[in-house]
């Protein structure tokens, strides 16, 4: 068996999917999960089994991949790229395709797009990634052909920078206010929100029609630290072999580096460390952190009792800081039952 | 043409190779370049055309790839992994293979390795990644079978944390002292050094027999900031299209995110930005930095005169902070002449 390998706890993953689908149903929301996290047609099927029919992706490549896997209602939640107009038009011949209007400079190009393509006007809630200020978005909605504008789309990326659940709910409250303003003016248009933390923590979704969370399919250390999930919800780990141990400085070297985990970190922590067993991995070991990554090396800082449990060749389960970026670095998932799940 | 794409300036790359090969020759050093940076058999050929016969890699997967491409003298500069002993033995049937002894705990396992495998004892100069303290390494060299120990191997990873050239040369001076101590005791053994910054900047290599730099094949923003190279030596860029512009906050959004550039950053800068032309890209634009990355989005902070030169669909050349990690995220290189160069 080859290490490092990307290991998926299928049961946890399916439970996460079920829980989020059922929350969306309960709240009366269209559920359009973001598939950029898993990028797998097979995992997509687990969503379909729960009644999901519409999805979100972040590139034309992903849209084409999932269209080929039978998904026919796709929003590309990324600013419409003028260089890809012919690809959008081609794709829209076969599926319902929605694209984002994230800047007014794109307006002169819209005439080149197929009539079949729908628009979401992207709103910026102050996260300052992409999107329009609310007042400008409302003006745009008034002048664009009404039959083409599906609605307003917001990704509250600032929830990822929140310090705790209270801050996330405060950002969500702001989303609700933006939604109210948009729905007052355009009651028939869809208001769509995106991030996993606010969908996970919030209970009120007044004026919101659609949710597009993605990360929840696996969760990760970042989501757990934000309060979006518990340790036991994290469905993805990288299994890495121990290749050296330095007792004096209480450090372990694993084969598992930046090309396996990504350089995403939280205050210098590049991953938490758990012990794998037959039925999955346990909670993260206390006082044990991946503190540094080279291309292939990972350095774990730990304590004496952990070192005593480990030897050269021991396999450690590294819980990723940001599962989207970690999953992207591998070409397949391995389930706990040793089945391969393919991905893009 | 698909963007983002990884673009290689072949001429710059070949010049970097020629310059480093010729420096090694001039200093009387065995040149064993690290191929983890490019991971390409075709780029490997450019080294071979300059007389290079021995190489370094950081995983068994890379060793197998380059062995298949005809390289028959390979050091895997990564702690020997007990789980891969059968793969090492198989590979050693066909090529000269050197492995690292980075911890004393590996000693009981050495008897399982083929007699054909050579050892380098890895030294830790205080970088505290992997390797043994000097005195322990010398003791080990005395008890291991002399015909199997090829020499001592050091990777001065702390040069990457240096603030300037002076600090790098100070670390190099320490390498020279370690080399002297090893060669006094084992004059017939090879003393091998690794990092690009010290090889690039140093002029004296007394007691050093072999150099294994890798990054120099492309260089990057980090190396330029360390003083290892000039802007014009950087041979790799990611070409990314502009998908949105926000004049008020002087920001540009590109399709080019963490899955294209990696999350490596220097003080919050994830890449420098240049304008591509027919014969390559120019110097980085002033006051213009990639300041934030999502999975697919890159945010560039810039100034008014730069914004005026750019429109939706413009292509920007992003110079990577760490070219090894950026190259790893792509499956091929595109040359300026629009040829594809394959990679692992």
HADDOCK unambig.tbl for C-alpha pairs under 7 A between the chains (distance, minus, plus):
assign (segid A and resid 58 and name CA) (segid B and resid 296 and name CA) 6.92 0.50 0.50
assign (segid A and resid 79 and name CA) (segid B and resid 243 and name CA) 5.89 0.50 0.50
assign (segid A and resid 79 and name CA) (segid B and resid 244 and name CA) 6.79 0.50 0.50
assign (segid A and resid 80 and name CA) (segid B and resid 243 and name CA) 6.70 0.50 0.50
assign (segid A and resid 81 and name CA) (segid B and resid 243 and name CA) 5.36 0.50 0.50
assign (segid A and resid 81 and name CA) (segid B and resid 313 and name CA) 6.93 0.50 0.50
assign (segid A and resid 82 and name CA) (segid B and resid 312 and name CA) 6.90 0.50 0.50
assign (segid A and resid 82 and name CA) (segid B and resid 313 and name CA) 5.73 0.50 0.50
assign (segid A and resid 83 and name CA) (segid B and resid 313 and name CA) 5.93 0.50 0.50
assign (segid A and resid 102 and name CA) (segid B and resid 244 and name CA) 6.82 0.50 0.50
assign (segid A and resid 103 and name CA) (segid B and resid 244 and name CA) 5.88 0.50 0.50
assign (segid A and resid 103 and name CA) (segid B and resid 245 and name CA) 7.00 0.50 0.50
assign (segid A and resid 129 and name CA) (segid B and resid 299 and name CA) 6.92 0.50 0.50
assign (segid A and resid 243 and name CA) (segid B and resid 79 and name CA) 5.89 0.50 0.50
assign (segid A and resid 243 and name CA) (segid B and resid 80 and name CA) 6.71 0.50 0.50
assign (segid A and resid 243 and name CA) (segid B and resid 81 and name CA) 5.36 0.50 0.50
assign (segid A and resid 244 and name CA) (segid B and resid 79 and name CA) 6.78 0.50 0.50
assign (segid A and resid 244 and name CA) (segid B and resid 102 and name CA) 6.83 0.50 0.50
assign (segid A and resid 244 and name CA) (segid B and resid 103 and name CA) 5.89 0.50 0.50
assign (segid A and resid 245 and name CA) (segid B and resid 103 and name CA) 6.99 0.50 0.50
assign (segid A and resid 259 and name CA) (segid B and resid 325 and name CA) 6.79 0.50 0.50
assign (segid A and resid 262 and name CA) (segid B and resid 262 and name CA) 6.93 0.50 0.50
assign (segid A and resid 262 and name CA) (segid B and resid 263 and name CA) 6.93 0.50 0.50
assign (segid A and resid 263 and name CA) (segid B and resid 262 and name CA) 6.94 0.50 0.50
assign (segid A and resid 263 and name CA) (segid B and resid 263 and name CA) 5.24 0.50 0.50
assign (segid A and resid 263 and name CA) (segid B and resid 264 and name CA) 5.99 0.50 0.50
assign (segid A and resid 264 and name CA) (segid B and resid 263 and name CA) 5.98 0.50 0.50
assign (segid A and resid 295 and name CA) (segid B and resid 325 and name CA) 6.95 0.50 0.50
assign (segid A and resid 296 and name CA) (segid B and resid 58 and name CA) 6.92 0.50 0.50
assign (segid A and resid 299 and name CA) (segid B and resid 129 and name CA) 6.93 0.50 0.50
assign (segid A and resid 312 and name CA) (segid B and resid 82 and name CA) 6.90 0.50 0.50
assign (segid A and resid 313 and name CA) (segid B and resid 81 and name CA) 6.94 0.50 0.50
assign (segid A and resid 313 and name CA) (segid B and resid 82 and name CA) 5.74 0.50 0.50
assign (segid A and resid 313 and name CA) (segid B and resid 83 and name CA) 5.93 0.50 0.50
assign (segid A and resid 325 and name CA) (segid B and resid 259 and name CA) 6.78 0.50 0.50
assign (segid A and resid 325 and name CA) (segid B and resid 295 and name CA) 6.95 0.50 0.50
